[in-house]
């Protein structure tokens, strides 16, 4: 999944949001959203795969979470891991949104020479340090929503769909 421009990346994100919204509305958390778990079907539509870590949602409509609180080593260590998980907070729908934000960021990054360079840029952006040429871009506004430090500041999938479509 290597989009040739930002508009194509937004199209892929929109398809992923539809899929993630369906997963969440079906009462599940994916818990392993990474680029390696995104596929294209025969119809060339984008698909979310690998549900090996998926869990059933529990709680109220306002606060749905995974019944198993994650231990720092139990799920997604690395770049796609939402900040609240490092504090042993419950995994919620908004934790999935953070992982989706990293996927979108990876789509926007031009091909990089090394994995080290990729990691450094992603870590800078996770801290809110965006390259100057990214200022005032719609894609940056979307990223800032998805990669918000606090899950309370991240949108649900259906909310981000509305933001992108309008």
C-alpha positions, -999 to 999 in steps of 0.1 A, spaced: 0 0 0 20 29 -13 -2 57 -25 13 80 -52 -1 112 -37 -19 125 -6 -54 123 -22 -49 86 -28 -37 82 8 -69 99 20 -90 76 -2 -73 46 14 -78 61 49 -115 66 41 -118 29 31 -100 19 63 -123 41 84 -154 24 69 -139 -10 78 -129 0 113 -163 16 119 -179 -17 109 -156 -36 132 -164 -13 162 -201 -13 155 -200 -51 154 -187 -49 190 -150 -57 185 -116 -40 188 -90 -50 163 -60 -43 186 -33 -48 159 -38 -22 133 -5 -20 114 3 -16 77 11 -54 75 -25 -61 84 -40 -41 55 -48 -59 23 -65 -53 -11 -92 -77 -22 -97 -90 -57 -121 -60 -62 -92 -37 -54 -110 -25 -22 -89 -21 9 -94 -46 36 -84 -50 73 -71 -84 82 -55 -105 110 -80 -106 138 -58 -127 160 -57 -101 188 -93 -88 183 -114 -87 214 -151 -82 222 -161 -48 235 -177 -44 269 -190 -13 287 -215 14 278 -219 31 244 -201 61 258 -170 41 270 -165 8 253 -132 -11 260 -116 -45 259 -124 -66 290 -87 -76 293 -66 -46 303 -34 -48 283 -1 -54 299 26 -34 283 41 -66 267 9 -83 258 -1 -63 227 14 -40 201 48 -28 213 62 -2 190 51 27 168 15 17 165 8 15 202 -14 42 216 1 63 245 -25 53 270 -15 16 267 19 25 281 0 36 312 -19 3 314 -51 21 305 -78 -1 289 -77 -6 251 -106 13 236 -120 21 201 -98 52 202 -67 31 207 -75 15 174 -78 50 159 -43 58 170 -29 27 152 -49 38 121 -32 72 125 3 56 122 -8 37 91 -20 70 76 12 87 85 32 59 69 12 63 37 20 100 36 57 96 41 76 95 9 98 64 5 125 66 30 160 52 27 162 33 60 140 19 87 159 41 112 149 73 92 113 61 92 112 55 129 128 89 137 103 108 115 73 89 130 86 95 166 90 133 159 54 135 145 40 115 174 55 143 196 37 169 174 68 180 155 56 181 119 78 190 89 73 227 79 59 218 45 31 199 63 17 230 79 -18 240 69 -25 208 51 -58 189 55 -39 156 59 -20 171 88 -52 181 105 -64 145 101 -32 132 116 -33 155 145 -68 141 154 -57 105 150 -24 109 169 -37 130 198 -19 121 230 -52 117 249 -78 93 236 -104 118 247 -91 141 219 -92 114 192 -123 109 171 -143 77 166 -142 63 131 -177 76 122 -167 111 134 -136 112 113 -155 99 83 -178 130 87 -148 153 90 -132 139 58 -164 139 38 -172 176 46 
